[in-house]
Amino acid sequence: MAETRPSALVYGDVDLNLLDGSAIWLQSVTQALVAAGCAVTLVLKAPVRTDRLLAPLRDVDAVTIRSPHAERLLPGLTQANLTVSQGIAVLAAIDADHRHDLVVLRGRALVSAAAKDGTFHGRLWSYLTDVPQAVPAVTPQAAEELTIIAKASRYLLCQTEELRCFLEGSVAAACGKSVLFPPVLPAENLNQDSERSRASARTPVKLIYTGKFAPRWNTLEMTRLPALLAERGVAAEVEHAGDDPAAGLAGRARSGRRGAHGRRQDPRRPARRRLPAPDARRARRGLLAGGAGRDLARRTAARRGDAARGFLRHRPVLAPPGA
């Protein structure tokens, strides 16, 4: 008898039409679950306006994409994104047709509503980033909400070890349920640059940022990196790629905030700077010796499928509770 794949229901308070970190996370966690042996049902929050993030998933046999708007899964749906309550109703209806072994949700308001609803009790894999991360912010109300979430969840997926420790130290119900789940990338096309020629010593260090354009992410400040590195003898280029430029960031640019060469920066277009340096190879070694090197190593490990193998090591937990 053929082995039955564990089934995962995946949904995030995320618009997959936008190219930002949360959307990439939703795509990547779907791919990681498939690599771990799951059959994944991905439910969309927004009507499909572009399929650039969905296209890699459409041809995967183990992935089923459900669009509540196109399928009219709820009466009276407009072209607006699903609200939290609508999202919970859609997920409950899909799960009623076929009960899933695990339910992966992203977003504090969404997870909180799902925990209080009770439909997915014990099956929630809750990914939380928008939670208090300092002791003064853990108010009695916040602690109560996080306790409800923790009790309803099988796992609390934490982006960093610091967040995992903080949650377990602040919310007793989170102890034993908080697991580290850093951002992942699919292990695809790992050798696509294997024939690339070696860069010369005078080739600038190339840095790229992809994701949300917003003040909290310091995306405008990143445009000053080439100038700051040039002061240290490092030639560098910085490129930005993404969607959803925040109004606040655009406003700061218009107000006269200046970039690497004193020119006004347009946050809607990639920022690219190239400055000369005597020894870019030495600069690369210096840049990669610290945190940047650790980040690169972590991303490389993720691309090689370490995250998916982590799921496989925990394969028994994919079965329903009590199985």
C-alpha positions in Angstrom: 0.0 0.0 0.0 1.4 3.4 -1.0 2.4 5.7 1.8 0.0 8.5 2.4 1.6 12.0 2.5 0.9 14.1 5.6 -1.4 17.0 4.6 -0.6 20.6 5.4 -3.0 23.6 5.1 -0.9 26.8 4.6 -2.2 30.4 4.8 -0.7 33.7 5.7 -1.9 37.2 6.2 0.2 37.9 3.1 -0.5 39.2 -0.4 1.3 37.0 -2.9 1.0 39.7 -5.6 3.6 41.7 -3.8 7.3 40.8 -3.7 8.4 41.1 -0.1 9.8 39.0 2.6 6.5 37.6 4.0 5.4 36.6 0.5 8.7 34.8 -0.2 8.3 33.1 3.1 4.9 31.8 2.2 6.2 30.4 -1.1 9.3 28.9 0.5 7.6 27.2 3.4 5.2 25.6 0.9 8.2 24.3 -1.0 9.9 23.2 2.2 6.9 21.2 3.3 6.7 19.5 -0.1 10.4 18.6 0.2 9.6 17.1 3.6 7.0 14.8 2.1 3.8 16.8 2.7 0.9 17.4 0.4 0.2 21.1 0.7 -2.9 23.1 0.2 -2.0 26.8 -0.1 -4.9 29.2 0.3 -4.6 32.7 -1.1 -5.5 35.9 0.7 -5.8 38.1 -2.4 -7.1 37.7 -5.9 -4.4 36.7 -8.3 -3.1 39.7 -10.2 0.4 38.3 -11.0 1.6 34.7 -10.7 5.3 35.3 -10.5 5.4 33.7 -7.0 2.7 31.1 -7.7 4.1 29.9 -11.1 6.9 27.8 -9.4 4.2 26.1 -7.4 1.6 25.4 -10.0 3.5 22.5 -11.6 4.2 20.7 -8.3 1.9 17.7 -8.0 1.9 17.9 -4.2 0.7 21.5 -4.1 -2.9 22.5 -4.4 -3.6 26.3 -4.7 -7.0 27.5 -3.6 -8.2 30.9 -4.5 -11.3 31.9 -2.5 -12.1 34.8 -4.8 -11.9 32.8 -8.0 -13.7 29.8 -6.5 -16.3 32.0 -4.7 -15.7 30.1 -1.5 -17.6 32.8 0.5 -20.6 34.7 -0.5 -20.2 38.4 -1.2 -16.5 38.4 -1.8 -15.2 41.4 -3.6 -11.8 42.0 -5.1 -10.5 43.1 -1.7 -8.1 40.9 0.3 -9.7 38.5 2.8 -10.1 39.9 6.3 -9.0 37.8 9.2 -12.5 36.5 9.9 -13.0 35.7 6.3 -9.7 33.9 6.2 -10.6 31.7 9.2 -14.0 30.9 7.6 -12.4 29.8 4.3 -9.8 27.7 6.0 -12.4 26.0 8.2 -14.5 25.2 5.1 -11.6 23.7 3.2 -10.5 21.7 6.2 -14.1 20.4 6.7 -13.9 18.8 3.2 -10.6 17.2 4.0 -9.0 17.3 7.5 -5.4 18.3 7.4 -2.7 17.0 9.7 -1.1 20.4 10.3 -2.2 24.0 9.7 0.6 26.5 9.1 -0.5 30.1 9.7 1.5 33.4 9.7 0.4 36.6 11.4 -0.4 37.3 15.0 -4.0 38.6 14.4 -4.7 35.6 12.2 -3.2 33.0 14.5 -5.0 34.6 17.5 -8.3 34.4 15.8 -7.7 30.8 14.7 -6.7 29.8 18.3 -9.8 31.4 19.7 -12.0 29.7 17.0 -10.8 26.3 18.1 -11.2 24.5 14.8 -7.5 23.8 14.4 -6.7 23.2 18.1 -3.5 21.1 18.4 -2.7 21.3 14.7 -1.5 24.9 14.4 2.0 25.6 13.4 2.0 29.3 14.3 4.6 31.6 12.8 4.8 34.8 14.7 7.0 37.8 14.0 4.8 40.7 15.1 4.9 39.8 18.8 6.3 41.7 21.8 10.1 41.2 21.9 10.9 43.2 25.0 9.7 42.7 28.6 7.8 46.0 28.9 5.8 45.2 25.8 4.5 41.9 27.3 1.4 43.5 28.9 -1.1 41.3 30.7 -3.3 41.4 27.6 -0.5 40.4 25.3 0.6 37.6 27.6 -3.0 36.3 27.7 -3.2 36.4 23.9 0.1 34.6 23.5 -0.9 32.0 26.0 -4.1 31.2 24.1 -2.1 30.9 20.9 0.5 28.7 22.5 -2.1 26.4 24.0 -3.8 26.0 20.7 -0.6 25.4 18.8 1.4 22.3 18.3 4.4 24.4 17.4 5.4 28.1 17.6 7.8 28.7 14.7 10.3 31.4 15.6 12.5 33.3 13.2 15.4 33.6 15.6 16.8 31.9 18.6 16.4 35.1 20.5 12.7 35.2 19.8 12.3 31.5 20.8 14.1 32.2 24.1 12.1 35.3 24.8 8.8 33.6 24.1 9.6 30.7 26.4 10.8 33.0 29.1 7.7 35.2 28.9 4.9 32.7 28.2 4.9 29.5 30.2 2.6 27.7 27.7 5.2 28.3 25.0 7.8 26.2 26.7 8.5 23.0 24.7 6.5 24.2 21.7 8.8 27.0 20.4 11.1 25.8 17.6 13.6 27.6 15.5 12.5 28.1 11.9 14.7 30.7 10.2 13.9 32.0 6.7 14.5 29.4 4.0 15.1 29.4 0.3 14.4 26.5 -2.2 17.4 24.4 -3.2 17.0 25.1 -6.9 19.5 26.0 -9.6 22.4 25.7 -7.2 25.0 25.3 -10.0 23.6 27.9 -12.4 26.7 30.1 -11.9 29.2 27.2 -11.9 30.9 28.4 -15.1 31.1 32.0 -14.1 34.5 33.4 -14.5 36.5 34.6 -11.5 36.0 38.3 -10.8 39.0 40.5 -11.0 40.4 42.3 -7.9 39.0 45.6 -9.0 35.4 44.2 -9.4 33.1 45.9 -7.0 31.4 44.0 -4.2 27.8 43.5 -5.3 25.1 43.7 -2.6 21.4 43.2 -3.2 18.3 43.7 -1.0 15.0 42.2 -1.9 11.9 42.8 0.1 9.7 45.4 1.6 10.6 49.1 1.1 9.8 50.7 4.5 11.5 52.9 7.1 11.8 50.1 9.7 13.8 48.1 7.2 16.3 51.0 6.6 15.9 50.5 2.9 16.6 54.2 2.2 19.7 54.2 4.4 21.0 51.2 2.4 21.5 53.5 -0.6 24.3 55.2 1.3 26.3 51.9 1.7 28.5 52.5 -1.4 29.6 55.9 -0.1 30.3 54.6 3.4 32.2 51.6 2.0 34.1 53.9 -0.4 35.4 55.8 2.6 37.0 52.5 3.7 38.5 51.8 0.3 35.7 49.3 -0.7 34.2 49.5 -4.2 30.5 48.4 -4.0 27.2 48.3 -5.8 23.9 48.1 -4.1 20.7 47.1 -5.8 17.1 47.1 -4.5 14.4 44.9 -5.9 10.8 44.6 -4.6 7.3 46.0 -4.4 5.1 47.8 -2.0 7.1 51.0 -1.5 5.8 52.4 1.8 4.3 55.9 1.7 6.5 56.9 4.6 9.7 55.9 2.7 8.6 57.8 -0.4 7.7 60.8 1.7 11.1 60.8 3.3 12.8 60.7 -0.1 10.7 63.6 -1.4 11.4 65.7 1.8 15.0 65.9 0.7 16.7 62.8 2.3 19.8 62.3 0.1 21.5 59.2 -1.1 25.1 58.0 -1.6 26.2 60.9 -3.9 23.9 63.6 -2.5 21.4 62.9 -5.2 17.8 62.3 -4.3 16.8 58.7 -4.3 13.6 57.2 -5.8 12.6 54.2 -3.6 10.6 52.8 -6.4 13.6 52.1 -8.6 16.7 49.9 -7.9 19.5 51.8 -6.3 22.8 51.0 -8.0 26.2 52.6 -7.1 29.7 51.8 -8.3 32.8 53.4 -6.7 36.4 52.6 -7.3 38.6 50.9 -4.7 42.2 49.7 -4.6 41.5 46.1 -3.5 37.9 44.8 -3.8 39.1 41.3 -3.0 40.4 42.4 0.3 37.2 44.2 0.9 35.2 41.1 0.2 37.2 39.2 2.8 36.6 41.9 5.3 32.9 42.2 4.6 32.4 38.4 4.9 34.4 38.0 8.0 31.7 39.2 10.3 27.9 39.1 10.4 27.6 39.3 6.6 29.6 36.1 6.3 27.4 34.3 8.9 24.3 35.5 7.0 25.7 34.3 3.7 26.6 30.9 5.2 23.1 30.6 6.7 21.4 31.4 3.4 23.6 29.0 1.6 22.8 26.2 4.0 19.1 26.9 3.5 19.4 26.8 -0.2 21.0 23.3 0.1 17.8 22.0 1.6 18.8 22.0 5.3 15.5 23.5 6.3 13.6 20.8 4.4 15.8 18.1 6.0 14.9 19.6 9.4 11.3 18.9 8.6 12.2 15.3 7.7 14.0 14.8 10.9 10.8 15.7 12.7 8.6 13.6 10.4 6.8 11.8 13.2 5.3 15.1 14.4 3.5 15.4 11.0 1.1 12.7 12.0 -2.1 13.8 13.7 -1.9 14.1 17.5 -2.5 10.7 19.1 -1.7 8.8 15.9 
